[in-house]
Amino acid sequence: MADTSSVITLGGIILEKSLVIEPESVIHTGTSTGYWHVARKSLRKHWQLYLLVIPPLLFFLIFKYYPMLNAVLAFKDYNVIKGIWGSPWVGFKHFELFFENPLFWTLVKNTIILSGYLILAGFPIPIVLALMINEIRGGRFKKFVQLVSFAPYFISTVVMVSIIMLFLAPRLGFANVALNFFGLESVNFLGDPGMFRSIYVWSDIWQTAGYSAVIYLAALAGIDPTLYEAAKVDGASRFQKIRHVDLPGIVPTIVIILILNVGNVMALGFEKVYLLQNPLNQVNSEIIATYVYRIGLLNANYSFATAVGLFNSVINLILLLTVNGLAKRMTHNSIW
């Protein structure tokens, strides 16, 4: 009869302890010494991969995290001679100046409306475009559609704005030439405050929809082919396949992209808005980013500019945490 101290039972099968090999992680990770042992072993085994991680890690540390220390400038009255850390503390003075500014609510409203418009109008279009491209059966035509929709993304912001200005020019722009051809009067599109948001949003959608669709195409490529075969056997049409196979398969990707987009509501792009801006449409085109540039940087009021930028970042962080929490509760998909 075997010694009970030298045997164990696994699923009703009696095994000798000498034949059971316990994983090293189970043996050594119970203490901090065990964790360091596993880490050193992993470093020796996969040192090439850790070496590849060093450059991007240094990039984020030097250009992303280290500059965050200078956010203390928002609570100081910056003096060039004394420097950032030698300048006197003023507390929340610059935040109060921004909140008491008569333009504060106008800036916040314009930023939220323009960014919200961009999300509501631009977020579904890449999804629809990806679903349509995924349904194309002709290989060459499919590549052609992808190329045509993807190419505008590589146009720089300055060139893109130049194209918009030439296209919508009051006298010789193609849009007004077409209106005159049909007997209609010319329209100063960029001089009309009510048209600024639509011009910004739809030109941005045209430029970025193809690039954004690539992410969803990658998600569609990862769907199990047996699901399509099962749908075909059940007699599902193309629209039913899209509804019951494609869309559920890319829901996690959709949720993640939506969370990231909402988290950048207040961080609307500065370059394009600033280049399209003029005195006639400024009532709707003046957002927080352009205001910081004009008042904070052109006037060398760096502390004020830092305070407004910090306010933007805090609002974005709150929105990101809120939307991520809601998405995790409702769809069980989130960034973390």
Secondary structure as UniProt FT lines:
FT   HELIX           4..6
FT   STRAND          7..10
FT   TURN            11..12
FT   STRAND          13..16
FT   HELIX           17..19
FT   HELIX           24..28
FT   TURN            29..30
FT   HELIX           32..45
FT   HELIX           47..60
FT   HELIX           61..65
FT   HELIX           66..75
FT   TURN            80..82
FT   HELIX           83..86
FT   TURN            91..92
FT   HELIX           93..99
FT   TURN            102..103
FT   HELIX           104..122
FT   HELIX           124..135
FT   HELIX           139..150
FT   HELIX           151..154
FT   HELIX           157..167
FT   TURN            170..172
FT   HELIX           174..181
FT   TURN            182..183
FT   HELIX           189..191
FT   HELIX           193..221
FT   HELIX           225..233
FT   TURN            234..235
FT   HELIX           238..241
FT   HELIX           242..246
FT   HELIX           247..262
FT   TURN            263..264
FT   HELIX           270..276
FT   TURN            279..281
FT   HELIX           282..285
FT   HELIX           288..291
FT   HELIX           292..297
FT   TURN            298..300
FT   HELIX           302..331
//
